Amino acid sequence: MTIIDKYQDKVYFVSINGFDSFELGKQIVEENGFIGIKLHAGKNHPMLVDYNVQYYPTYYLISPEGKLIYKPVDYYQKELNNVLKYLD
């Protein structure tokens, strides 16, 4: 069972390309098999600044009201698992 299969009724997975190049972001998504909704913002998009995105991928858990519930300290798989525990 994949993460999307397990949590599809509780969460949306959104990947946001923070690179200036749309094509580079698309290539990275395809090479790494990112799941869910994929968007392009560019490196200076206000949302990336507001959430202080420093590296990719970065995982956040945001409530339906837009409140930041969880921000990991790094991008390893263990951090994604820490985010997902809030959904169980």
Distance bins in CASP14 RR format, pairs under 12 A and 6 or more apart:
PFRMAT RR
TARGET T0000
AUTHOR 0000-0000-0000
RMODE 2
METHOD distances of the structure
MODEL  1
1 7 0 0 0 0 0 1 0 0 0 0 0
1 8 0 0 0 0 0 1 0 0 0 0 0
2 8 0 0 0 0 1 0 0 0 0 0 0
2 13 0 0 0 0 0 1 0 0 0 0 0
2 33 0 0 0 0 0 1 0 0 0 0 0
2 35 1 0 0 1 0 0 0 0 0 0 0
2 36 0 0 0 0 0 1 0 0 0 0 0
2 84 0 0 0 0 0 1 0 0 0 0 0
3 10 0 0 0 0 0 1 0 0 0 0 0
3 11 0 0 0 0 1 0 0 0 0 0 0
3 13 1 0 0 1 0 0 0 0 0 0 0
3 33 0 0 0 0 0 1 0 0 0 0 0
3 34 0 0 0 0 0 1 0 0 0 0 0
3 35 1 0 0 1 0 0 0 0 0 0 0
3 36 0 0 0 0 1 0 0 0 0 0 0
3 59 0 0 0 0 0 1 0 0 0 0 0
3 77 0 0 0 0 0 1 0 0 0 0 0
3 80 1 0 0 1 0 0 0 0 0 0 0
3 81 0 0 0 0 1 0 0 0 0 0 0
3 83 0 0 0 0 0 1 0 0 0 0 0
3 84 1 0 0 1 0 0 0 0 0 0 0
3 87 0 0 0 0 1 0 0 0 0 0 0
4 10 0 0 0 0 0 1 0 0 0 0 0
4 11 0 0 0 0 1 0 0 0 0 0 0
4 12 0 0 0 0 1 0 0 0 0 0 0
4 13 1 0 0 1 0 0 0 0 0 0 0
4 14 0 0 0 0 0 1 0 0 0 0 0
4 33 0 0 0 0 0 1 0 0 0 0 0
4 34 0 0 0 0 0 1 0 0 0 0 0
4 35 1 0 1 0 0 0 0 0 0 0 0
4 36 1 0 0 1 0 0 0 0 0 0 0
4 37 0 0 0 0 0 1 0 0 0 0 0
4 84 0 0 0 0 0 1 0 0 0 0 0
5 11 0 0 0 0 0 1 0 0 0 0 0
5 13 0 0 0 0 0 1 0 0 0 0 0
5 35 0 0 0 0 0 1 0 0 0 0 0
6 13 0 0 0 0 0 1 0 0 0 0 0
6 35 0 0 0 0 0 1 0 0 0 0 0
6 81 0 0 0 0 0 1 0 0 0 0 0
6 84 0 0 0 0 1 0 0 0 0 0 0
6 87 0 0 0 0 1 0 0 0 0 0 0
6 88 0 0 0 0 1 0 0 0 0 0 0
7 13 0 0 0 0 1 0 0 0 0 0 0
7 35 0 0 0 0 0 1 0 0 0 0 0
7 36 0 0 0 0 0 1 0 0 0 0 0
7 61 0 0 0 0 0 1 0 0 0 0 0
7 80 0 0 0 0 0 1 0 0 0 0 0
7 81 0 0 0 0 0 1 0 0 0 0 0
7 83 0 0 0 0 0 1 0 0 0 0 0
7 84 1 0 0 1 0 0 0 0 0 0 0
7 85 0 0 0 0 0 1 0 0 0 0 0
7 86 0 0 0 0 0 1 0 0 0 0 0
7 87 1 0 1 0 0 0 0 0 0 0 0
7 88 0 0 0 0 1 0 0 0 0 0 0
8 35 0 0 0 0 0 1 0 0 0 0 0
8 36 0 0 0 0 1 0 0 0 0 0 0
8 87 0 0 0 0 0 1 0 0 0 0 0
9 87 0 0 0 0 1 0 0 0 0 0 0
10 61 0 0 0 0 0 1 0 0 0 0 0
10 63 0 0 0 0 0 1 0 0 0 0 0
10 64 0 0 0 0 0 1 0 0 0 0 0
10 83 0 0 0 0 0 1 0 0 0 0 0
10 84 0 0 0 0 1 0 0 0 0 0 0
10 86 0 0 0 0 1 0 0 0 0 0 0
10 87 1 0 1 0 0 0 0 0 0 0 0
10 88 0 0 0 0 1 0 0 0 0 0 0
11 35 0 0 0 0 0 1 0 0 0 0 0
11 36 0 0 0 0 0 1 0 0 0 0 0
11 37 0 0 0 0 0 1 0 0 0 0 0
11 59 0 0 0 0 0 1 0 0 0 0 0
11 60 0 0 0 0 0 1 0 0 0 0 0
11 61 1 0 0 1 0 0 0 0 0 0 0
11 62 0 0 0 0 1 0 0 0 0 0 0
11 63 0 0 0 0 0 1 0 0 0 0 0
11 64 0 0 0 0 0 1 0 0 0 0 0
11 69 0 0 0 0 0 1 0 0 0 0 0
11 70 0 0 0 0 0 1 0 0 0 0 0
11 80 0 0 0 0 0 1 0 0 0 0 0
11 83 0 0 0 0 1 0 0 0 0 0 0
11 84 0 0 0 0 1 0 0 0 0 0 0
11 86 0 0 0 0 1 0 0 0 0 0 0
11 87 1 0 1 0 0 0 0 0 0 0 0
11 88 0 0 0 0 0 1 0 0 0 0 0
12 35 0 0 0 0 0 1 0 0 0 0 0
12 36 1 0 0 1 0 0 0 0 0 0 0
12 37 1 0 0 1 0 0 0 0 0 0 0
12 38 0 0 0 0 0 1 0 0 0 0 0
12 39 0 0 0 0 0 1 0 0 0 0 0
12 60 0 0 0 0 0 1 0 0 0 0 0
12 61 0 0 0 0 0 1 0 0 0 0 0
12 62 0 0 0 0 1 0 0 0 0 0 0
12 63 0 0 0 0 0 1 0 0 0 0 0
12 64 0 0 0 0 1 0 0 0 0 0 0
12 87 0 0 0 0 0 1 0 0 0 0 0
13 29 0 0 0 0 0 1 0 0 0 0 0
13 33 0 0 0 0 0 1 0 0 0 0 0
13 34 0 0 0 0 1 0 0 0 0 0 0
13 35 1 0 1 0 0 0 0 0 0 0 0
13 36 1 0 1 0 0 0 0 0 0 0 0
13 37 1 0 0 1 0 0 0 0 0 0 0
13 38 0 0 0 0 1 0 0 0 0 0 0
13 39 0 0 0 0 0 1 0 0 0 0 0
13 57 0 0 0 0 0 1 0 0 0 0 0
13 59 0 0 0 0 1 0 0 0 0 0 0
13 60 0 0 0 0 0 1 0 0 0 0 0
13 61 0 0 0 0 0 1 0 0 0 0 0
13 62 0 0 0 0 0 1 0 0 0 0 0
13 80 0 0 0 0 0 1 0 0 0 0 0
13 83 0 0 0 0 0 1 0 0 0 0 0
13 84 0 0 0 0 0 1 0 0 0 0 0
13 87 0 0 0 0 0 1 0 0 0 0 0
14 29 0 0 0 0 0 1 0 0 0 0 0
14 34 0 0 0 0 1 0 0 0 0 0 0
14 35 0 0 0 0 1 0 0 0 0 0 0
14 36 1 0 0 1 0 0 0 0 0 0 0
14 37 1 0 1 0 0 0 0 0 0 0 0
14 38 1 0 0 1 0 0 0 0 0 0 0
14 39 1 0 0 1 0 0 0 0 0 0 0
14 40 0 0 0 0 0 1 0 0 0 0 0
14 41 0 0 0 0 0 1 0 0 0 0 0
14 47 0 0 0 0 0 1 0 0 0 0 0
14 57 0 0 0 0 0 1 0 0 0 0 0
14 58 0 0 0 0 0 1 0 0 0 0 0
14 59 0 0 0 0 0 1 0 0 0 0 0
14 60 0 0 0 0 1 0 0 0 0 0 0
14 61 0 0 0 0 0 1 0 0 0 0 0
14 62 0 0 0 0 1 0 0 0 0 0 0
15 25 0 0 0 0 1 0 0 0 0 0 0
15 26 0 0 0 0 0 1 0 0 0 0 0
15 28 0 0 0 0 1 0 0 0 0 0 0
15 29 1 0 0 1 0 0 0 0 0 0 0
15 30 0 0 0 0 0 1 0 0 0 0 0
15 32 0 0 0 0 1 0 0 0 0 0 0
15 33 0 0 0 0 1 0 0 0 0 0 0
15 34 1 0 1 0 0 0 0 0 0 0 0
15 35 1 0 0 1 0 0 0 0 0 0 0
15 36 1 0 0 1 0 0 0 0 0 0 0
15 37 1 0 0 1 0 0 0 0 0 0 0
15 38 1 0 1 0 0 0 0 0 0 0 0
15 39 1 0 0 1 0 0 0 0 0 0 0
15 40 0 0 0 0 1 0 0 0 0 0 0
15 41 0 0 0 0 0 1 0 0 0 0 0
15 53 0 0 0 0 0 1 0 0 0 0 0
15 56 0 0 0 0 1 0 0 0 0 0 0
15 57 1 0 0 1 0 0 0 0 0 0 0
15 58 0 0 0 0 0 1 0 0 0 0 0
15 59 0 0 0 0 0 1 0 0 0 0 0
15 60 0 0 0 0 0 1 0 0 0 0 0
16 22 0 0 0 0 0 1 0 0 0 0 0
16 25 0 0 0 0 1 0 0 0 0 0 0
16 28 0 0 0 0 0 1 0 0 0 0 0
16 29 0 0 0 0 0 1 0 0 0 0 0
16 34 0 0 0 0 0 1 0 0 0 0 0
16 36 0 0 0 0 0 1 0 0 0 0 0
16 37 0 0 0 0 1 0 0 0 0 0 0
16 38 1 0 0 1 0 0 0 0 0 0 0
16 39 1 0 1 0 0 0 0 0 0 0 0
16 40 1 0 0 1 0 0 0 0 0 0 0
16 41 1 0 1 0 0 0 0 0 0 0 0
16 42 0 0 0 0 1 0 0 0 0 0 0
16 43 0 0 0 0 0 1 0 0 0 0 0
16 45 1 0 0 1 0 0 0 0 0 0 0
16 46 0 0 0 0 0 1 0 0 0 0 0
16 47 1 0 0 1 0 0 0 0 0 0 0
16 48 1 0 0 1 0 0 0 0 0 0 0
16 51 0 0 0 0 1 0 0 0 0 0 0
16 53 0 0 0 0 1 0 0 0 0 0 0
16 56 0 0 0 0 1 0 0 0 0 0 0
16 57 0 0 0 0 1 0 0 0 0 0 0
16 58 0 0 0 0 1 0 0 0 0 0 0
16 59 0 0 0 0 0 1 0 0 0 0 0
16 60 0 0 0 0 0 1 0 0 0 0 0
16 62 0 0 0 0 0 1 0 0 0 0 0
17 23 0 0 0 0 1 0 0 0 0 0 0
17 24 1 0 0 1 0 0 0 0 0 0 0
17 25 1 0 1 0 0 0 0 0 0 0 0
17 26 1 0 0 1 0 0 0 0 0 0 0
17 27 0 0 0 0 0 1 0 0 0 0 0
17 28 1 0 0 1 0 0 0 0 0 0 0
17 29 1 0 0 1 0 0 0 0 0 0 0
17 30 0 0 0 0 0 1 0 0 0 0 0
17 32 0 0 0 0 0 1 0 0 0 0 0
17 34 0 0 0 0 1 0 0 0 0 0 0
17 37 0 0 0 0 0 1 0 0 0 0 0
17 38 1 0 0 1 0 0 0 0 0 0 0
17 39 1 0 0 1 0 0 0 0 0 0 0
17 40 1 0 1 0 0 0 0 0 0 0 0
17 41 1 0 0 1 0 0 0 0 0 0 0
17 42 1 0 0 1 0 0 0 0 0 0 0
17 43 0 0 0 0 1 0 0 0 0 0 0
17 45 0 0 0 0 1 0 0 0 0 0 0
17 47 0 0 0 0 0 1 0 0 0 0 0
17 48 0 0 0 0 1 0 0 0 0 0 0
17 53 0 0 0 0 0 1 0 0 0 0 0
17 56 0 0 0 0 1 0 0 0 0 0 0
17 57 0 0 0 0 0 1 0 0 0 0 0
18 24 0 0 0 0 1 0 0 0 0 0 0
18 25 1 0 0 1 0 0 0 0 0 0 0
18 26 0 0 0 0 0 1 0 0 0 0 0
18 28 0 0 0 0 1 0 0 0 0 0 0
18 29 0 0 0 0 0 1 0 0 0 0 0
18 38 0 0 0 0 0 1 0 0 0 0 0
18 39 0 0 0 0 1 0 0 0 0 0 0
18 40 1 0 0 1 0 0 0 0 0 0 0
18 41 1 0 1 0 0 0 0 0 0 0 0
18 42 1 0 1 0 0 0 0 0 0 0 0
18 43 1 0 1 0 0 0 0 0 0 0 0
18 44 0 0 0 0 1 0 0 0 0 0 0
18 45 1 0 0 1 0 0 0 0 0 0 0
18 46 0 0 0 0 0 1 0 0 0 0 0
18 47 0 0 0 0 1 0 0 0 0 0 0
18 48 1 0 1 0 0 0 0 0 0 0 0
18 49 0 0 0 0 0 1 0 0 0 0 0
18 51 0 0 0 0 0 1 0 0 0 0 0
18 53 1 0 0 1 0 0 0 0 0 0 0
18 54 0 0 0 0 0 1 0 0 0 0 0
18 55 0 0 0 0 0 1 0 0 0 0 0
18 56 1 0 0 1 0 0 0 0 0 0 0
18 57 0 0 0 0 0 1 0 0 0 0 0
18 58 0 0 0 0 0 1 0 0 0 0 0
19 25 1 0 1 0 0 0 0 0 0 0 0
19 26 0 0 0 0 1 0 0 0 0 0 0
19 27 0 0 0 0 1 0 0 0 0 0 0
19 28 1 0 0 1 0 0 0 0 0 0 0
19 29 0 0 0 0 0 1 0 0 0 0 0
19 40 0 0 0 0 1 0 0 0 0 0 0
19 41 0 0 0 0 1 0 0 0 0 0 0
19 42 1 0 0 1 0 0 0 0 0 0 0
19 43 1 0 0 1 0 0 0 0 0 0 0
19 44 0 0 0 0 0 1 0 0 0 0 0
19 45 0 0 0 0 0 1 0 0 0 0 0
19 48 0 0 0 0 0 1 0 0 0 0 0
19 53 0 0 0 0 0 1 0 0 0 0 0
19 55 0 0 0 0 0 1 0 0 0 0 0
19 56 0 0 0 0 1 0 0 0 0 0 0
20 40 0 0 0 0 1 0 0 0 0 0 0
20 41 0 0 0 0 1 0 0 0 0 0 0
20 42 1 0 1 0 0 0 0 0 0 0 0
20 43 1 0 1 0 0 0 0 0 0 0 0
20 44 0 0 0 0 1 0 0 0 0 0 0
20 45 0 0 0 0 0 1 0 0 0 0 0
20 48 0 0 0 0 0 1 0 0 0 0 0
21 27 0 0 0 0 1 0 0 0 0 0 0
21 28 0 0 0 0 1 0 0 0 0 0 0
21 40 0 0 0 0 1 0 0 0 0 0 0
21 41 0 0 0 0 0 1 0 0 0 0 0
21 42 0 0 0 0 1 0 0 0 0 0 0
21 43 0 0 0 0 1 0 0 0 0 0 0
22 28 0 0 0 0 0 1 0 0 0 0 0
22 29 0 0 0 0 0 1 0 0 0 0 0
22 38 0 0 0 0 0 1 0 0 0 0 0
22 39 0 0 0 0 0 1 0 0 0 0 0
22 40 1 0 1 0 0 0 0 0 0 0 0
22 41 0 0 0 0 0 1 0 0 0 0 0
22 42 0 0 0 0 1 0 0 0 0 0 0
22 43 0 0 0 0 0 1 0 0 0 0 0
23 29 0 0 0 0 0 1 0 0 0 0 0
23 30 0 0 0 0 0 1 0 0 0 0 0
23 40 0 0 0 0 1 0 0 0 0 0 0
24 30 0 0 0 0 0 1 0 0 0 0 0
24 31 0 0 0 0 0 1 0 0 0 0 0
24 40 0 0 0 0 0 1 0 0 0 0 0
24 42 0 0 0 0 0 1 0 0 0 0 0
24 43 0 0 0 0 0 1 0 0 0 0 0
24 56 0 0 0 0 0 1 0 0 0 0 0
25 31 0 0 0 0 1 0 0 0 0 0 0
25 32 0 0 0 0 1 0 0 0 0 0 0
25 33 0 0 0 0 0 1 0 0 0 0 0
25 34 0 0 0 0 1 0 0 0 0 0 0
25 38 0 0 0 0 1 0 0 0 0 0 0
25 39 0 0 0 0 0 1 0 0 0 0 0
25 40 1 0 0 1 0 0 0 0 0 0 0
25 41 0 0 0 0 0 1 0 0 0 0 0
25 42 0 0 0 0 1 0 0 0 0 0 0
25 43 0 0 0 0 0 1 0 0 0 0 0
25 56 0 0 0 0 1 0 0 0 0 0 0
25 57 0 0 0 0 0 1 0 0 0 0 0
26 32 0 0 0 0 0 1 0 0 0 0 0
26 33 0 0 0 0 0 1 0 0 0 0 0
26 34 0 0 0 0 0 1 0 0 0 0 0
26 38 0 0 0 0 1 0 0 0 0 0 0
26 39 0 0 0 0 0 1 0 0 0 0 0
26 40 0 0 0 0 1 0 0 0 0 0 0
27 33 0 0 0 0 0 1 0 0 0 0 0
27 34 0 0 0 0 0 1 0 0 0 0 0
27 38 0 0 0 0 0 1 0 0 0 0 0
28 34 1 0 0 1 0 0 0 0 0 0 0
28 38 0 0 0 0 0 1 0 0 0 0 0
28 40 0 0 0 0 0 1 0 0 0 0 0
28 56 1 0 0 1 0 0 0 0 0 0 0
28 57 0 0 0 0 1 0 0 0 0 0 0
29 35 0 0 0 0 1 0 0 0 0 0 0
29 36 0 0 0 0 1 0 0 0 0 0 0
29 37 0 0 0 0 0 1 0 0 0 0 0
29 38 1 0 1 0 0 0 0 0 0 0 0
29 39 0 0 0 0 0 1 0 0 0 0 0
29 40 0 0 0 0 1 0 0 0 0 0 0
29 56 0 0 0 0 0 1 0 0 0 0 0
29 57 0 0 0 0 0 1 0 0 0 0 0
30 38 0 0 0 0 1 0 0 0 0 0 0
32 38 0 0 0 0 0 1 0 0 0 0 0
32 56 0 0 0 0 1 0 0 0 0 0 0
32 57 0 0 0 0 1 0 0 0 0 0 0
32 75 0 0 0 0 0 1 0 0 0 0 0
33 57 0 0 0 0 0 1 0 0 0 0 0
34 56 0 0 0 0 1 0 0 0 0 0 0
34 57 1 0 0 1 0 0 0 0 0 0 0
34 59 0 0 0 0 0 1 0 0 0 0 0
34 80 0 0 0 0 0 1 0 0 0 0 0
35 57 0 0 0 0 0 1 0 0 0 0 0
35 59 0 0 0 0 0 1 0 0 0 0 0
35 80 0 0 0 0 0 1 0 0 0 0 0
38 57 0 0 0 0 0 1 0 0 0 0 0
39 45 0 0 0 0 1 0 0 0 0 0 0
39 47 0 0 0 0 1 0 0 0 0 0 0
39 48 0 0 0 0 0 1 0 0 0 0 0
40 47 0 0 0 0 0 1 0 0 0 0 0
40 48 0 0 0 0 0 1 0 0 0 0 0
41 47 1 0 0 1 0 0 0 0 0 0 0
41 48 1 0 0 1 0 0 0 0 0 0 0
41 49 0 0 0 0 0 1 0 0 0 0 0
41 50 0 0 0 0 0 1 0 0 0 0 0
41 51 0 0 0 0 0 1 0 0 0 0 0
41 53 0 0 0 0 1 0 0 0 0 0 0
41 56 0 0 0 0 0 1 0 0 0 0 0
42 48 1 0 0 1 0 0 0 0 0 0 0
42 49 0 0 0 0 0 1 0 0 0 0 0
42 53 0 0 0 0 0 1 0 0 0 0 0
42 56 0 0 0 0 0 1 0 0 0 0 0
43 49 0 0 0 0 1 0 0 0 0 0 0
43 53 0 0 0 0 1 0 0 0 0 0 0
43 54 0 0 0 0 0 1 0 0 0 0 0
43 56 0 0 0 0 0 1 0 0 0 0 0
44 50 0 0 0 0 0 1 0 0 0 0 0
44 53 0 0 0 0 0 1 0 0 0 0 0
45 51 0 0 0 0 1 0 0 0 0 0 0
45 53 0 0 0 0 1 0 0 0 0 0 0
46 52 0 0 0 0 0 1 0 0 0 0 0
46 53 0 0 0 0 0 1 0 0 0 0 0
47 53 0 0 0 0 1 0 0 0 0 0 0
47 58 0 0 0 0 0 1 0 0 0 0 0
47 60 0 0 0 0 0 1 0 0 0 0 0
47 62 0 0 0 0 0 1 0 0 0 0 0
47 66 0 0 0 0 0 1 0 0 0 0 0
47 68 0 0 0 0 0 1 0 0 0 0 0
48 54 0 0 0 0 1 0 0 0 0 0 0
48 55 0 0 0 0 0 1 0 0 0 0 0
48 56 0 0 0 0 0 1 0 0 0 0 0
48 58 0 0 0 0 1 0 0 0 0 0 0
48 60 0 0 0 0 0 1 0 0 0 0 0
50 60 0 0 0 0 0 1 0 0 0 0 0
50 62 0 0 0 0 0 1 0 0 0 0 0
50 66 0 0 0 0 0 1 0 0 0 0 0
50 68 0 0 0 0 1 0 0 0 0 0 0
50 71 0 0 0 0 0 1 0 0 0 0 0
51 58 1 0 0 1 0 0 0 0 0 0 0
51 59 0 0 0 0 0 1 0 0 0 0 0
51 60 1 0 0 1 0 0 0 0 0 0 0
51 61 0 0 0 0 0 1 0 0 0 0 0
51 62 0 0 0 0 1 0 0 0 0 0 0
51 66 0 0 0 0 0 1 0 0 0 0 0
51 68 1 0 0 1 0 0 0 0 0 0 0
51 70 0 0 0 0 0 1 0 0 0 0 0
51 71 1 0 0 1 0 0 0 0 0 0 0
51 72 0 0 0 0 0 1 0 0 0 0 0
52 58 0 0 0 0 1 0 0 0 0 0 0
52 60 0 0 0 0 0 1 0 0 0 0 0
52 68 0 0 0 0 0 1 0 0 0 0 0
52 71 0 0 0 0 1 0 0 0 0 0 0
53 59 0 0 0 0 0 1 0 0 0 0 0
53 60 0 0 0 0 1 0 0 0 0 0 0
53 71 0 0 0 0 1 0 0 0 0 0 0
53 72 0 0 0 0 0 1 0 0 0 0 0
53 75 0 0 0 0 0 1 0 0 0 0 0
54 71 0 0 0 0 0 1 0 0 0 0 0
54 72 0 0 0 0 0 1 0 0 0 0 0
54 73 0 0 0 0 0 1 0 0 0 0 0
54 74 0 0 0 0 0 1 0 0 0 0 0
54 75 0 0 0 0 1 0 0 0 0 0 0
55 72 0 0 0 0 0 1 0 0 0 0 0
55 73 0 0 0 0 0 1 0 0 0 0 0
55 74 0 0 0 0 1 0 0 0 0 0 0
55 75 1 0 0 1 0 0 0 0 0 0 0
55 76 0 0 0 0 0 1 0 0 0 0 0
55 79 0 0 0 0 0 1 0 0 0 0 0
56 74 0 0 0 0 0 1 0 0 0 0 0
56 75 1 0 0 1 0 0 0 0 0 0 0
57 72 0 0 0 0 1 0 0 0 0 0 0
57 74 0 0 0 0 0 1 0 0 0 0 0
57 75 1 0 1 0 0 0 0 0 0 0 0
57 76 0 0 0 0 1 0 0 0 0 0 0
57 77 0 0 0 0 0 1 0 0 0 0 0
57 79 0 0 0 0 1 0 0 0 0 0 0
57 80 0 0 0 0 1 0 0 0 0 0 0
57 83 0 0 0 0 0 1 0 0 0 0 0
58 68 0 0 0 0 0 1 0 0 0 0 0
58 70 0 0 0 0 0 1 0 0 0 0 0
58 71 1 0 0 1 0 0 0 0 0 0 0
58 72 1 0 0 1 0 0 0 0 0 0 0
58 73 0 0 0 0 0 1 0 0 0 0 0
58 74 0 0 0 0 1 0 0 0 0 0 0
58 75 1 0 1 0 0 0 0 0 0 0 0
58 76 0 0 0 0 0 1 0 0 0 0 0
58 79 0 0 0 0 1 0 0 0 0 0 0
58 80 0 0 0 0 0 1 0 0 0 0 0
58 83 0 0 0 0 0 1 0 0 0 0 0
59 68 0 0 0 0 0 1 0 0 0 0 0
59 69 0 0 0 0 0 1 0 0 0 0 0
59 70 0 0 0 0 1 0 0 0 0 0 0
59 71 0 0 0 0 1 0 0 0 0 0 0
59 72 1 0 1 0 0 0 0 0 0 0 0
59 73 0 0 0 0 0 1 0 0 0 0 0
59 74 0 0 0 0 1 0 0 0 0 0 0
59 75 1 0 0 1 0 0 0 0 0 0 0
59 76 0 0 0 0 1 0 0 0 0 0 0
59 77 0 0 0 0 1 0 0 0 0 0 0
59 78 0 0 0 0 0 1 0 0 0 0 0
59 79 1 0 0 1 0 0 0 0 0 0 0
59 80 1 0 1 0 0 0 0 0 0 0 0
59 81 0 0 0 0 1 0 0 0 0 0 0
59 82 0 0 0 0 1 0 0 0 0 0 0
59 83 1 0 1 0 0 0 0 0 0 0 0
59 84 0 0 0 0 1 0 0 0 0 0 0
59 86 0 0 0 0 0 1 0 0 0 0 0
60 66 0 0 0 0 0 1 0 0 0 0 0
60 67 0 0 0 0 0 1 0 0 0 0 0
60 68 1 0 0 1 0 0 0 0 0 0 0
60 69 0 0 0 0 1 0 0 0 0 0 0
60 70 1 0 0 1 0 0 0 0 0 0 0
60 71 1 0 1 0 0 0 0 0 0 0 0
60 72 1 0 0 1 0 0 0 0 0 0 0
60 73 0 0 0 0 0 1 0 0 0 0 0
60 75 0 0 0 0 0 1 0 0 0 0 0
60 79 0 0 0 0 0 1 0 0 0 0 0
60 80 0 0 0 0 0 1 0 0 0 0 0
60 82 0 0 0 0 0 1 0 0 0 0 0
60 83 1 0 0 1 0 0 0 0 0 0 0
60 86 0 0 0 0 0 1 0 0 0 0 0
61 67 0 0 0 0 1 0 0 0 0 0 0
61 68 1 0 0 1 0 0 0 0 0 0 0
61 69 1 0 1 0 0 0 0 0 0 0 0
61 70 1 0 1 0 0 0 0 0 0 0 0
61 71 0 0 0 0 1 0 0 0 0 0 0
61 72 0 0 0 0 1 0 0 0 0 0 0
61 79 0 0 0 0 0 1 0 0 0 0 0
61 80 0 0 0 0 0 1 0 0 0 0 0
61 82 0 0 0 0 1 0 0 0 0 0 0
61 83 1 0 1 0 0 0 0 0 0 0 0
61 84 0 0 0 0 1 0 0 0 0 0 0
61 85 0 0 0 0 1 0 0 0 0 0 0
61 86 1 0 1 0 0 0 0 0 0 0 0
61 87 1 0 0 1 0 0 0 0 0 0 0
62 68 1 0 1 0 0 0 0 0 0 0 0
62 69 1 0 0 1 0 0 0 0 0 0 0
62 70 0 0 0 0 1 0 0 0 0 0 0
62 71 0 0 0 0 1 0 0 0 0 0 0
62 83 0 0 0 0 0 1 0 0 0 0 0
62 86 0 0 0 0 0 1 0 0 0 0 0
63 69 1 0 1 0 0 0 0 0 0 0 0
63 70 0 0 0 0 1 0 0 0 0 0 0
63 86 0 0 0 0 1 0 0 0 0 0 0
63 87 0 0 0 0 0 1 0 0 0 0 0
68 83 0 0 0 0 0 1 0 0 0 0 0
68 86 0 0 0 0 0 1 0 0 0 0 0
69 82 0 0 0 0 0 1 0 0 0 0 0
69 83 0 0 0 0 1 0 0 0 0 0 0
69 84 0 0 0 0 0 1 0 0 0 0 0
69 85 0 0 0 0 0 1 0 0 0 0 0
69 86 1 0 0 1 0 0 0 0 0 0 0
69 87 0 0 0 0 0 1 0 0 0 0 0
70 79 0 0 0 0 1 0 0 0 0 0 0
70 80 0 0 0 0 0 1 0 0 0 0 0
70 81 0 0 0 0 0 1 0 0 0 0 0
70 82 1 0 0 1 0 0 0 0 0 0 0
70 83 1 0 1 0 0 0 0 0 0 0 0
70 84 0 0 0 0 1 0 0 0 0 0 0
70 85 0 0 0 0 1 0 0 0 0 0 0
70 86 1 0 1 0 0 0 0 0 0 0 0
70 87 0 0 0 0 0 1 0 0 0 0 0
71 79 0 0 0 0 1 0 0 0 0 0 0
71 82 0 0 0 0 0 1 0 0 0 0 0
71 83 0 0 0 0 1 0 0 0 0 0 0
71 86 0 0 0 0 0 1 0 0 0 0 0
72 78 0 0 0 0 1 0 0 0 0 0 0
72 79 1 1 0 0 0 0 0 0 0 0 0
72 80 1 0 0 1 0 0 0 0 0 0 0
72 81 0 0 0 0 1 0 0 0 0 0 0
72 82 1 0 0 1 0 0 0 0 0 0 0
72 83 1 0 0 1 0 0 0 0 0 0 0
72 84 0 0 0 0 0 1 0 0 0 0 0
72 85 0 0 0 0 0 1 0 0 0 0 0
72 86 0 0 0 0 0 1 0 0 0 0 0
73 79 1 0 0 1 0 0 0 0 0 0 0
73 82 0 0 0 0 1 0 0 0 0 0 0
73 83 0 0 0 0 0 1 0 0 0 0 0
74 80 0 0 0 0 0 1 0 0 0 0 0
74 82 0 0 0 0 0 1 0 0 0 0 0
74 83 0 0 0 0 0 1 0 0 0 0 0
75 82 0 0 0 0 0 1 0 0 0 0 0
75 83 0 0 0 0 0 1 0 0 0 0 0
76 82 0 0 0 0 1 0 0 0 0 0 0
76 83 0 0 0 0 0 1 0 0 0 0 0
77 83 0 0 0 0 0 1 0 0 0 0 0
77 84 0 0 0 0 0 1 0 0 0 0 0
78 84 0 0 0 0 0 1 0 0 0 0 0
78 85 0 0 0 0 0 1 0 0 0 0 0
79 85 0 0 0 0 0 1 0 0 0 0 0
80 86 0 0 0 0 0 1 0 0 0 0 0
80 87 0 0 0 0 0 1 0 0 0 0 0
81 87 0 0 0 0 0 1 0 0 0 0 0
81 88 0 0 0 0 0 1 0 0 0 0 0
82 88 0 0 0 0 0 1 0 0 0 0 0
END
